[in-house]
Amino acid sequence: MPEALILGVVSGLLGFVLGYLLCLAIGSVEIRNPFLDVTRIPLAHSLWHYAIALGVAMASSFAAGYLPARRAARAHPVEIIRGATCACTAAFS
């Protein structure tokens, strides 16, 4: 489980950097429209948006790490070695 959470934090931080750089690039695009009185796309950077994004990254990485680990913990090792199928794999196929 710690591996999944570390992966979530690292991917969340990478997403922060990539998102910020994309916002800078989009914000530098110049708009020339006679009906608008702005010359650039207005973008808002809020700490709340980054917190939500980190929470989603952590939750999805937790689910991606927890669900397979729970399924593996319920399996019987001797039956897996013998090649028997368990009810949990039959339900998902």
Secondary structure as GFF3:
##gff-version 3
##sequence-region A 1 93
A	DSSP	alpha_helix	2	27	.	.	.	ID=ss1
A	DSSP	alpha_helix	47	74	.	.	.	ID=ss2
A	DSSP	alpha_helix	77	82	.	.	.	ID=ss3
A	DSSP	alpha_helix	87	92	.	.	.	ID=ss4
###
